[in-house]
């Protein structure tokens, strides 16, 4: 994964070759999590073929490059969110702020919230991206080994 300075608002966070670093550290870890999950085709796609992100400057181009939609996209976004947060914690960053900011505790009293968290963590473990202790593992890609 190559990096370059500059804000994603000037184009893309991930242009299929280069990750723009002019953003928050937690956003970069989230993008790295997407890279871990993407197959070769999606790694070459703008914004990993997920459509525009919150900071994408060239929104129409990112929309045209969309390869993953619906439930598959939602699952990957949840997995990238949680994996990025776990990378933050492993690297000594303020993961709690991201955990709160990315709404993992929203509706904490509802059974569906805990079930969503558990299902997402289980997917990460089954994919070989997180160990049983919840620590992230380096993996080049999960595609082909396990369904998201």
Backbone as ProteinMPNN parsed JSONL, in Angstrom:
{"seq_chain_A": "XXXXXXXXXXXXXXXXXXXXXXXXXXXXXXXXXXXXXXXXXXXXXXXXXXXXXXXXXXXXXXXXXXXXXXXXXXXXXXXXXXXXXXXXXXXXXXXXXXXXXXXXXXXXXXXXXXXXXXXXXXXXXXXXXXXXXXXXXXXXXXXXXXXX", "coords_chain_A": {"N_chain_A": [[0.856, -1.165, 0.0], [0.805, 2.033, -1.048], [1.527, 5.398, -0.016], [0.604, 8.895, 0.012], [0.938, 12.424, 0.487], [-1.715, 14.746, 1.24], [-5.168, 15.677, 1.126], [-8.056, 13.541, 1.146], [-10.249, 14.881, 0.186], [-9.467, 16.201, -2.054], [-9.634, 14.425, -4.06], [-9.54, 11.223, -3.927], [-9.651, 8.999, -1.074], [-8.498, 6.507, -1.311], [-7.068, 5.677, -4.27], [-6.848, 3.454, -5.795], [-4.247, 2.86, -5.988], [-2.823, 4.497, -4.275], [-2.883, 5.694, -0.934], [-4.252, 8.487, 0.519], [-2.878, 10.633, 2.923], [-3.72, 12.844, 4.338], [-5.596, 13.045, 6.591], [-7.433, 11.97, 9.523], [-5.816, 9.746, 11.882], [-7.325, 7.483, 12.669], [-9.018, 7.187, 10.497], [-7.245, 6.455, 8.492], [-6.449, 3.942, 9.477], [-8.873, 2.608, 9.259], [-9.148, 2.565, 6.478], [-6.966, 0.959, 5.833], [-7.883, -1.397, 6.931], [-9.976, -1.932, 5.135], [-8.402, -2.449, 2.886], [-7.175, -4.823, 3.699], [-9.347, -6.54, 3.517], [-10.167, -6.48, 0.872], [-10.337, -7.969, -2.406], [-8.059, -8.604, -5.175], [-9.071, -7.21, -7.435], [-10.769, -5.262, -6.285], [-8.889, -3.905, -4.779], [-7.607, -2.433, -6.686], [-9.513, -0.65, -7.365], [-11.117, 2.545, -7.185], [-11.64, 3.898, -4.013], [-11.86, 1.331, -2.978], [-13.9, 0.146, -4.37], [-16.258, 0.665, -3.065], [-17.851, 2.838, -3.303], [-18.337, 6.421, -2.732], [-16.653, 7.756, 0.116], [-16.98, 9.507, 3.296], [-15.095, 11.619, 3.063], [-14.425, 11.732, 0.406], [-13.518, 13.471, -2.463], [-14.014, 13.423, -5.267], [-16.798, 12.492, -5.845], [-18.742, 11.539, -7.724], [-17.203, 10.017, -9.514], [-16.28, 8.05, -7.779], [-18.679, 6.862, -7.138], [-19.387, 5.753, -9.628], [-17.45, 3.791, -9.74], [-18.245, 1.831, -8.014], [-18.352, -1.423, -6.738], [-19.175, -3.165, -4.779], [-22.137, -3.638, -3.079], [-25.172, -3.087, -1.154], [-26.042, -5.504, 1.367], [-23.557, -6.828, 1.522], [-21.728, -4.713, 1.29], [-22.428, -3.224, 3.572], [-21.782, -5.05, 5.598], [-19.013, -5.241, 5.202], [-18.261, -2.596, 5.778], [-18.925, -2.446, 8.514], [-17.173, -4.402, 9.489], [-14.679, -3.283, 8.741], [-14.769, -0.965, 10.25], [-14.76, -1.969, 12.924], [-12.385, -3.523, 12.849], [-10.482, -1.535, 12.267], [-10.649, -0.036, 14.63], [-9.756, -1.946, 16.455], [-7.127, -2.188, 15.53], [-6.274, 0.376, 16.201], [-6.322, 0.232, 19.032], [-4.401, -1.797, 19.41], [-2.161, -0.466, 18.537], [-1.794, 1.429, 20.444], [-3.368, 3.715, 20.331], [-6.092, 6.12, 20.815], [-8.547, 4.284, 20.997], [-11.069, 4.084, 22.177], [-12.384, 6.508, 21.714], [-12.916, 6.33, 18.95], [-14.507, 4.068, 18.972], [-16.772, 5.022, 20.254], [-17.395, 7.204, 18.554], [-17.961, 5.909, 16.145], [-20.321, 4.741, 16.631], [-20.653, 2.246, 18.0], [-21.663, 1.821, 20.505], [-24.164, 2.827, 20.418], [-27.473, 2.438, 21.242], [-26.911, 0.528, 23.174], [-28.297, -0.86, 25.144], [-30.054, -2.499, 23.828], [-30.764, -5.795, 22.644], [-30.08, -6.375, 19.964], [-27.906, -4.756, 19.353], [-25.686, -5.77, 20.76], [-25.663, -8.283, 19.555], [-25.044, -7.607, 16.897], [-22.448, -6.556, 17.219], [-21.136, -8.879, 18.186], [-21.517, -10.63, 15.993], [-20.068, -9.292, 14.008], [-17.473, -9.251, 15.089], [-17.061, -12.02, 15.185], [-17.082, -12.623, 12.418], [-14.713, -11.311, 11.687], [-12.869, -12.851, 13.131], [-13.257, -15.418, 11.983], [-12.39, -14.85, 9.446], [-9.727, -14.684, 9.808], [-8.554, -12.326, 10.558], [-8.568, -11.348, 13.083], [-7.584, -12.45, 16.285], [-8.6, -14.883, 18.839], [-8.518, -13.43, 21.172], [-9.239, -10.969, 20.381], [-7.339, -9.41, 19.175], [-5.938, -7.718, 16.426], [-4.792, -9.272, 13.406], [-2.203, -9.51, 11.009], [-3.05, -9.812, 7.721], [-2.963, -10.369, 4.3], [-5.186, -10.595, 2.659], [-8.586, -11.609, 2.816], [-10.286, -12.608, 0.999], [-11.693, -15.232, -0.831], [-11.034, -17.124, 1.034], [-12.897, -17.049, 3.05], [-16.291, -16.216, 3.528], [-17.642, -12.96, 3.796]], "CA_chain_A": [[0.0, 0.0, 0.0], [1.604, 3.25, -1.121], [0.894, 6.572, 0.579], [0.982, 10.206, -0.505], [0.305, 13.499, 1.249], [-2.878, 15.395, 0.637], [-6.482, 15.331, 1.653], [-8.974, 12.806, 0.273], [-11.226, 15.802, -0.403], [-8.928, 16.642, -3.347], [-9.814, 13.337, -5.015], [-9.972, 9.986, -3.277], [-8.829, 8.504, 0.021], [-7.764, 5.407, -1.957], [-7.32, 5.823, -5.704], [-6.532, 2.195, -6.449], [-2.799, 2.68, -5.866], [-2.237, 5.352, -3.239], [-3.712, 6.151, 0.181], [-3.983, 9.876, 0.91], [-2.631, 10.662, 4.361], [-4.183, 14.095, 4.937], [-6.822, 12.804, 7.334], [-7.195, 11.482, 10.877], [-5.176, 8.426, 11.973], [-8.323, 6.416, 12.717], [-9.525, 7.017, 9.134], [-6.221, 5.686, 7.784], [-6.539, 2.548, 9.921], [-10.108, 2.086, 8.664], [-8.843, 2.294, 5.069], [-6.075, -0.214, 5.818], [-8.756, -2.552, 7.171], [-10.619, -2.222, 3.849], [-7.383, -3.061, 2.024], [-7.021, -6.211, 4.141], [-10.525, -7.319, 3.121], [-10.447, -6.392, -0.561], [-9.635, -8.849, -3.343], [-7.16, -7.873, -6.071], [-9.846, -6.29, -8.272], [-11.221, -4.12, -5.481], [-7.723, -3.118, -4.363], [-7.281, -1.527, -7.787], [-10.657, 0.228, -7.585], [-11.261, 3.768, -6.395], [-12.33, 3.706, -2.724], [-12.042, -0.119, -2.836], [-15.149, -0.257, -5.011], [-17.357, 0.802, -2.101], [-18.522, 4.118, -3.493], [-17.667, 7.524, -2.035], [-16.615, 7.84, 1.568], [-17.324, 10.845, 3.797], [-14.128, 12.638, 2.667], [-14.134, 11.63, -1.021], [-13.751, 14.697, -3.219], [-14.592, 13.079, -6.579], [-17.883, 11.598, -5.448], [-19.379, 10.908, -8.882], [-16.288, 8.98, -10.011], [-16.295, 6.951, -6.803], [-19.977, 6.188, -7.3], [-19.297, 4.939, -10.847], [-16.506, 2.693, -9.511], [-18.8, 0.941, -7.001], [-18.379, -2.852, -7.048], [-19.796, -3.888, -3.672], [-23.315, -2.885, -2.649], [-26.133, -3.765, -0.299], [-25.633, -6.126, 2.613], [-22.112, -7.107, 1.487], [-21.039, -3.461, 1.594], [-22.688, -2.886, 4.974], [-20.979, -5.955, 6.424], [-17.61, -4.842, 5.142], [-18.087, -1.338, 6.515], [-18.913, -2.769, 9.942], [-15.933, -5.117, 9.776], [-13.566, -2.335, 8.651], [-14.891, -0.09, 11.403], [-14.285, -2.648, 14.127], [-10.974, -3.884, 12.674], [-9.701, -0.309, 12.426], [-10.63, 0.285, 16.06], [-8.865, -2.919, 17.1], [-5.759, -1.781, 15.183], [-5.97, 1.542, 17.039], [-5.997, -0.239, 20.392], [-3.139, -2.542, 19.347], [-1.077, 0.494, 18.301], [-1.744, 2.382, 21.555], [-4.116, 4.927, 19.998], [-7.323, 6.27, 21.613], [-9.586, 3.495, 20.342], [-12.382, 4.319, 22.785], [-13.012, 7.633, 21.014], [-13.444, 5.812, 17.684], [-15.578, 3.132, 19.314], [-17.943, 5.865, 20.505], [-17.675, 8.007, 17.369], [-18.498, 5.062, 15.087], [-21.646, 4.294, 17.114], [-20.724, 0.862, 18.46], [-22.423, 1.77, 21.753], [-25.512, 3.348, 20.202], [-28.465, 1.399, 21.527], [-26.219, -0.532, 23.923], [-29.241, -1.63, 25.95], [-30.871, -3.379, 22.984], [-30.08, -7.056, 22.316], [-29.565, -6.349, 18.595], [-26.613, -4.073, 19.325], [-24.675, -6.759, 21.179], [-25.621, -9.333, 18.535], [-24.323, -7.053, 15.748], [-21.036, -6.527, 17.588], [-20.656, -10.264, 18.243], [-21.473, -11.173, 14.625], [-18.976, -8.63, 13.294], [-16.225, -9.779, 15.644], [-16.967, -13.415, 14.736], [-16.66, -12.587, 11.012], [-13.29, -10.956, 11.656], [-12.105, -14.019, 13.604], [-13.348, -16.471, 10.96], [-11.608, -14.409, 8.29], [-8.309, -14.706, 10.145], [-8.087, -10.957, 10.736], [-8.546, -11.081, 14.522], [-7.464, -13.698, 17.051], [-9.665, -15.102, 19.835], [-8.423, -12.388, 22.196], [-9.673, -9.71, 19.789], [-6.198, -8.651, 18.656], [-5.873, -7.814, 14.965], [-3.708, -10.037, 12.806], [-1.901, -9.053, 9.669], [-3.428, -10.723, 6.659], [-3.005, -9.619, 3.053], [-6.538, -10.601, 2.094], [-9.417, -12.731, 3.254], [-11.107, -13.017, -0.107], [-11.428, -16.578, -1.299], [-10.9, -18.034, 2.162], [-14.067, -16.987, 3.909], [-17.305, -15.235, 3.122], [-17.866, -11.885, 4.758]], "C_chain_A": [[0.901, 1.227, 0.0], [0.819, 4.407, -0.514], [1.392, 7.834, -0.104], [0.3, 11.266, 0.348], [-0.909, 14.04, 0.512], [-4.178, 14.845, 1.182], [-7.287, 14.505, 0.648], [-10.005, 13.72, -0.396], [-10.762, 16.342, -1.754], [-9.099, 15.573, -4.422], [-10.432, 12.146, -4.324], [-9.087, 9.706, -2.074], [-7.925, 7.396, -0.493], [-8.085, 5.484, -3.447], [-7.03, 4.554, -6.498], [-5.041, 1.887, -6.418], [-2.238, 3.351, -4.622], [-3.284, 5.751, -2.209], [-3.302, 7.576, 0.531], [-3.912, 9.972, 2.423], [-3.139, 11.918, 5.065], [-5.528, 13.951, 5.629], [-6.451, 12.292, 8.722], [-6.587, 10.071, 10.863], [-6.201, 7.3, 11.973], [-8.93, 6.154, 11.34], [-8.534, 6.187, 8.322], [-6.27, 4.213, 8.187], [-7.796, 1.872, 9.374], [-9.857, 1.718, 7.197], [-7.908, 1.089, 4.929], [-6.888, -1.484, 6.062], [-9.505, -2.927, 5.884], [-9.636, -2.922, 2.914], [-7.196, -4.529, 2.396], [-8.166, -7.088, 3.623], [-10.75, -7.39, 1.62], [-9.671, -7.433, -1.367], [-8.811, -7.976, -4.293], [-7.91, -6.853, -6.923], [-10.259, -5.052, -7.491], [-10.054, -3.298, -4.959], [-7.306, -2.135, -5.444], [-8.394, -0.519, -8.053], [-10.616, 1.45, -6.675], [-12.109, 3.455, -5.163], [-12.713, 2.232, -2.501], [-13.352, -0.614, -3.434], [-16.362, -0.153, -4.114], [-18.176, 2.073, -2.302], [-17.834, 5.198, -2.671], [-17.748, 7.393, -0.52], [-16.928, 9.262, 1.998], [-16.383, 11.945, 3.318], [-13.806, 12.622, 1.174], [-14.486, 12.931, -1.735], [-14.444, 14.43, -4.545], [-15.686, 12.035, -6.388], [-18.514, 10.862, -6.632], [-18.503, 9.782, -9.44], [-16.259, 7.79, -9.065], [-17.602, 6.168, -6.904], [-19.959, 5.273, -8.524], [-18.398, 3.72, -10.661], [-17.026, 1.662, -8.502], [-18.894, -0.499, -7.505], [-19.125, -3.661, -5.996], [-20.952, -3.05, -3.134], [-24.12, -3.693, -1.632], [-25.544, -4.317, 0.982], [-24.136, -6.425, 2.644], [-21.311, -5.851, 1.825], [-21.218, -3.093, 3.062], [-21.869, -3.762, 5.913], [-19.511, -5.559, 6.397], [-17.369, -3.552, 5.894], [-18.048, -1.584, 8.017], [-17.608, -3.462, 10.316], [-14.732, -4.175, 9.736], [-13.581, -1.367, 9.826], [-14.293, -0.758, 12.642], [-12.812, -3.037, 14.011], [-10.075, -2.667, 12.819], [-9.573, 0.099, 13.883], [-9.703, -0.675, 16.814], [-7.407, -2.633, 16.771], [-5.351, -0.564, 16.016], [-5.535, 1.107, 18.429], [-4.657, -0.957, 20.4], [-1.942, -1.606, 19.185], [-0.996, 1.577, 19.381], [-2.445, 3.696, 21.279], [-5.425, 4.971, 20.797], [-8.526, 5.577, 20.962], [-10.975, 3.75, 20.911], [-13.11, 5.462, 22.085], [-13.623, 7.17, 19.69], [-14.6, 4.861, 17.925], [-16.88, 3.902, 19.546], [-18.361, 6.619, 19.243], [-18.328, 7.183, 16.262], [-19.739, 4.286, 15.545], [-21.728, 2.832, 17.544], [-21.508, 0.739, 19.763], [-23.827, 2.347, 21.614], [-26.517, 2.214, 20.397], [-27.889, 0.245, 22.322], [-27.164, -1.385, 24.763], [-30.106, -2.594, 25.147], [-30.099, -4.646, 22.644], [-29.473, -7.058, 20.913], [-28.195, -5.704, 18.486], [-25.495, -5.041, 19.692], [-24.539, -7.862, 20.131], [-24.856, -8.868, 17.298], [-22.817, -7.023, 16.025], [-20.453, -7.937, 17.567], [-20.532, -10.868, 16.852], [-20.313, -10.575, 13.842], [-17.631, -9.142, 13.786], [-16.013, -11.232, 15.2], [-16.529, -13.48, 13.273], [-15.18, -12.262, 10.889], [-12.423, -12.136, 12.104], [-12.104, -15.117, 12.551], [-12.52, -16.141, 9.727], [-10.106, -14.439, 8.561], [-7.711, -13.325, 10.314], [-7.953, -10.555, 12.199], [-8.408, -12.419, 15.241], [-8.568, -13.786, 18.106], [-9.656, -14.067, 20.955], [-8.856, -11.024, 21.654], [-8.543, -8.852, 19.263], [-6.135, -8.818, 17.147], [-4.628, -8.562, 14.501], [-3.447, -9.49, 11.413], [-2.251, -10.156, 8.69], [-3.534, -9.897, 5.388], [-4.402, -9.556, 2.476], [-7.297, -11.777, 2.66], [-10.214, -13.314, 2.104], [-10.693, -14.392, -0.604], [-11.299, -17.586, -0.174], [-12.166, -18.123, 2.978], [-15.05, -15.971, 3.381], [-17.46, -14.189, 4.206], [-19.286, -12.019, 5.287]], "O_chain_A": [[1.671, 1.438, 0.937], [-0.412, 4.392, -0.502], [2.459, 7.846, -0.719], [-0.79, 11.038, 0.874], [-1.09, 13.812, -0.684], [-4.261, 13.703, 1.633], [-7.21, 14.741, -0.557], [-10.569, 13.365, -1.432], [-11.566, 16.879, -2.516], [-8.742, 15.799, -5.579], [-11.647, 12.052, -4.151], [-7.926, 10.112, -2.039], [-6.74, 7.342, -0.162], [-9.246, 5.368, -3.84], [-6.973, 4.581, -7.727], [-4.62, 0.788, -6.777], [-1.306, 2.849, -3.994], [-4.414, 6.098, -2.551], [-2.131, 7.838, 0.808], [-4.78, 9.455, 3.126], [-2.996, 12.035, 6.282], [-6.485, 14.65, 5.296], [-5.269, 12.194, 9.05], [-6.824, 9.299, 9.934], [-5.978, 6.265, 11.344], [-9.318, 5.024, 11.042], [-8.937, 5.316, 7.551], [-6.146, 3.334, 7.335], [-7.772, 0.682, 9.061], [-10.308, 0.671, 6.734], [-8.055, 0.292, 4.002], [-6.612, -2.525, 5.467], [-9.65, -4.11, 5.577], [-10.0, -3.877, 2.229], [-7.073, -5.383, 1.518], [-7.954, -8.263, 3.325], [-11.458, -8.279, 1.145], [-8.518, -7.743, -1.066], [-8.865, -6.748, -4.217], [-7.425, -5.737, -7.111], [-10.119, -3.929, -7.974], [-10.212, -2.102, -4.717], [-6.708, -1.103, -5.14], [-8.231, 0.374, -8.884], [-10.138, 1.386, -5.543], [-13.162, 2.826, -5.265], [-13.752, 1.931, -1.914], [-13.856, -1.669, -3.049], [-17.38, -0.799, -4.36], [-19.102, 2.341, -1.536], [-16.85, 4.921, -1.985], [-18.763, 6.978, 0.04], [-17.121, 10.134, 1.151], [-16.808, 13.091, 3.175], [-12.99, 13.423, 0.718], [-15.606, 13.429, -1.626], [-15.376, 15.149, -4.906], [-15.521, 10.862, -6.723], [-18.789, 9.666, -6.532], [-19.008, 8.717, -9.795], [-16.217, 6.643, -9.51], [-17.611, 4.945, -6.767], [-20.455, 4.147, -8.467], [-18.568, 2.718, -11.355], [-16.313, 0.714, -8.174], [-19.452, -0.755, -8.572], [-19.651, -4.733, -6.297], [-20.766, -1.887, -2.776], [-23.78, -4.83, -1.304], [-24.676, -3.705, 1.606], [-23.508, -6.288, 3.694], [-20.328, -5.919, 2.563], [-20.259, -2.694, 3.722], [-21.325, -3.278, 6.905], [-18.844, -5.54, 7.432], [-16.359, -3.426, 6.586], [-17.228, -0.995, 8.72], [-17.006, -3.147, 11.342], [-13.858, -4.254, 10.599], [-12.527, -0.991, 10.34], [-13.437, -0.189, 13.319], [-12.064, -2.895, 14.978], [-9.011, -2.757, 13.433], [-8.507, 0.532, 14.319], [-8.959, -0.261, 17.702], [-6.536, -2.808, 17.622], [-4.216, -0.482, 16.484], [-4.509, 1.556, 18.94], [-3.854, -0.747, 21.308], [-0.84, -1.914, 19.641], [-0.225, 2.529, 19.253], [-2.148, 4.699, 21.928], [-5.821, 3.968, 21.389], [-9.418, 6.243, 20.436], [-11.964, 3.639, 20.186], [-14.322, 5.392, 21.883], [-14.732, 7.577, 19.347], [-15.568, 4.85, 17.165], [-17.948, 3.489, 19.094], [-19.544, 6.666, 18.907], [-19.16, 7.702, 15.517], [-20.142, 3.306, 14.92], [-22.801, 2.236, 17.452], [-21.975, -0.351, 20.091], [-24.593, 2.359, 22.577], [-26.404, 1.158, 19.775], [-28.326, -0.896, 22.167], [-26.843, -2.535, 25.062], [-30.814, -3.418, 25.725], [-28.897, -4.581, 22.382], [-28.439, -7.691, 20.7], [-27.405, -6.07, 17.616], [-24.476, -5.114, 19.005], [-23.432, -8.324, 19.851], [-24.101, -9.643, 16.711], [-22.013, -7.412, 15.177], [-19.389, -8.16, 16.989], [-19.547, -11.546, 16.558], [-19.645, -11.284, 13.089], [-16.746, -9.435, 12.982], [-14.891, -11.619, 14.874], [-15.69, -14.309, 12.922], [-14.472, -12.865, 10.082], [-11.368, -12.39, 11.524], [-11.054, -15.689, 12.257], [-12.012, -17.033, 9.048], [-9.304, -14.242, 7.648], [-6.495, -13.161, 10.225], [-7.312, -9.555, 12.523], [-9.037, -13.405, 14.856], [-9.374, -12.866, 18.245], [-10.675, -13.853, 21.611], [-8.842, -10.034, 22.385], [-8.756, -7.684, 18.936], [-6.264, -9.932, 16.64], [-3.566, -8.491, 15.118], [-4.371, -9.059, 10.723], [-1.798, -11.293, 8.823], [-4.14, -8.825, 5.401], [-4.768, -8.554, 1.861], [-6.715, -12.822, 2.949], [-10.765, -14.408, 2.227], [-9.508, -14.68, -0.777], [-11.44, -18.787, -0.405], [-12.472, -19.175, 3.54], [-14.641, -14.948, 2.831], [-17.413, -14.501, 5.396], [-19.713, -11.219, 6.119]]}, "name": "protein", "num_of_chains": 1, "seq": "XXXXXXXXXXXXXXXXXXXXXXXXXXXXXXXXXXXXXXXXXXXXXXXXXXXXXXXXXXXXXXXXXXXXXXXXXXXXXXXXXXXXXXXXXXXXXXXXXXXXXXXXXXXXXXXXXXXXXXXXXXXXXXXXXXXXXXXXXXXXXXXXXXXX"}
